[in-house]
Amino acid sequence: MRFKLIACEVLTREICALIATTPHLIDPEFTEKDAHEDSNHLRALLQAKIDQANQKETKYDAILLAFGLCGNATVGLHTHGIKLVIPRAHDCGTLFLGSKEKFKEHFATNPSLAYSSTGYCERGASYLRSNDAYHGKSYEDYLELYGEENAKYLWETLHPPYIQAGEKAVFIEIEETKHLGYAEKCHRKAQDEHREFQKLTGSTRLLKMLLHGEWNPEDFLIVGPHQETIGLYDWDEILGVNRVPRAESERKK
């Protein structure tokens, strides 16, 4: 099979290593790390690339997105004739850890915890990524979804005061790239900023399944024609789909 892959550039090393192992033909395209800073911009960028893949003379069997919810950037996406496959991930942290269960284990009590990886260290000025699993929503959105008490708790948890001395920095280390030494470099930077440092063991499990076409419904959302992605904002499904009326779907082409 032949797949179009759209991924964030922080995953470049891991994805390129995995492309060599998959039996499928992969056409990769990477978006800039800084595109994450504006979820509306990233959503428009992803939709444009999905549209382009649908219109190419090359006939793809699927379009793969190596993204998660990413601050709502993957909410509202749609495809045309080619199915769209998206990991059930909160953001790149889930992809680096290898599962949403591992993400929940390490980030459930502090969803805004800053983390890093080889890709974050070597691309761009900032070596840390603030977790954006639920970012992109207003306080009113939380109020409507969860009620006043829960909304207040979520808002305060996800919008802490700006970086203060002593805040933790987490590095997710993957076996395939650990020889590059970025965990040690990140540790030294964290020490310079008087941060607590923690190293987690990551995994390419989820990325490998994505590129190998192993799309079980527990780990992946498959979006078909006349469907649009929606955010579920839980720890299990994370993303879902709504059916779009055919007339509206045709207008979006």
Secondary structure as UniProt FT lines:
FT   STRAND          2..8
FT   HELIX           9..11
FT   HELIX           12..19
FT   TURN            20..21
FT   STRAND          25..31
FT   HELIX           33..37
FT   HELIX           39..55
FT   STRAND          62..66
FT   TURN            70..76
FT   STRAND          84..87
FT   HELIX           92..97
FT   HELIX           100..107
FT   TURN            108..109
FT   TURN            111..112
FT   STRAND          114..116
FT   HELIX           118..122
FT   STRAND          129..130
FT   TURN            135..136
FT   HELIX           139..146
FT   HELIX           148..158
FT   STRAND          166..173
FT   HELIX           175..180
FT   HELIX           182..192
FT   TURN            193..194
FT   STRAND          195..201
FT   HELIX           205..212
FT   TURN            217..219
FT   STRAND          220..223
FT   TURN            225..226
FT   STRAND          227..231
FT   STRAND          239..243
FT   HELIX           246..251
//
